[in-house]
Amino acid sequence: MKKSKKMLTIMLLALATTSLFAQAPPPPPPDHNSSGNQTGGNAPIGGGLFILIGLGAAYGGKKIYVLRKEKSEE
């Protein structure tokens, strides 16, 4: 009986979430000055990408520094 309750609960939760799947975007207005239905856009990612790479490099450098410091103290 326990297994059937768990299985029923899982099935109900799985079925309840099917309506949450992504849907196609609405069509653009007729005066969008492009041929065809174009979805998405061109978002600039250059500045944010360089910040993330720099932060990752700084974090990695700190981790290496701490590991070498601990190794030299032993």
C-alpha positions as CSV (number, residue, x, y, z in Angstrom):
1,M,0.0,0.0,0.0
2,K,2.9,2.4,0.8
3,K,4.5,1.8,-2.6
4,S,1.2,2.5,-4.4
5,K,0.7,5.8,-2.6
6,K,4.2,6.9,-3.4
7,M,3.7,5.9,-7.1
8,L,0.4,7.7,-7.3
9,T,1.8,10.8,-5.8
10,I,4.8,10.8,-8.2
11,M,2.4,10.3,-11.2
12,L,0.2,13.1,-10.1
13,L,3.1,15.5,-9.7
14,A,4.5,14.5,-13.1
15,L,1.2,15.1,-14.8
16,A,0.6,18.4,-13.0
17,T,3.8,19.8,-14.4
18,T,3.2,19.0,-18.0
19,S,1.3,22.3,-18.4
20,L,4.4,24.2,-17.3
21,F,6.4,23.3,-20.4
22,A,7.6,26.2,-22.6
23,Q,5.4,27.4,-25.3
24,A,6.2,29.1,-28.6
25,P,6.6,32.9,-28.5
26,P,3.8,34.9,-29.9
27,P,4.3,36.2,-33.5
28,P,5.8,39.7,-33.8
29,P,3.7,42.6,-34.9
30,P,3.2,43.0,-38.6
31,D,5.5,46.1,-38.8
32,H,8.6,44.5,-37.4
33,N,10.6,45.2,-40.6
34,S,12.1,41.8,-41.2
35,S,11.2,38.8,-43.4
36,G,9.6,35.9,-41.6
37,N,9.0,35.3,-38.0
38,Q,12.2,35.9,-36.1
39,T,12.4,34.8,-32.5
40,G,14.9,35.8,-29.9
41,G,17.4,38.6,-30.2
42,N,21.0,39.6,-30.2
43,A,22.0,40.3,-26.6
44,P,25.6,41.5,-26.1
45,I,27.4,39.2,-23.7
46,G,31.0,40.5,-24.2
47,G,31.3,42.6,-21.0
48,G,29.6,40.1,-18.7
49,L,31.7,37.3,-20.2
50,F,35.0,39.0,-19.5
51,I,33.9,39.7,-15.9
52,L,33.0,36.0,-15.3
53,I,36.2,34.8,-16.8
54,G,38.2,37.3,-14.7
55,L,36.4,36.2,-11.5
56,G,36.9,32.6,-12.3
57,A,40.6,33.2,-12.9
58,A,40.9,35.1,-9.6
59,Y,39.1,32.3,-7.7
60,G,41.3,29.6,-9.3
61,G,44.5,31.7,-8.5
62,K,43.4,32.0,-4.9
63,K,42.7,28.3,-4.6
64,I,46.2,27.5,-6.0
65,Y,47.8,30.0,-3.7
66,V,46.1,28.6,-0.6
67,L,47.0,25.0,-1.6
68,R,50.7,25.8,-2.2
69,K,50.8,27.8,1.1
70,E,49.3,24.8,3.0
71,K,51.7,22.4,1.3
72,S,54.8,24.5,2.1
73,E,53.7,24.7,5.8
74,E,53.6,20.9,6.1
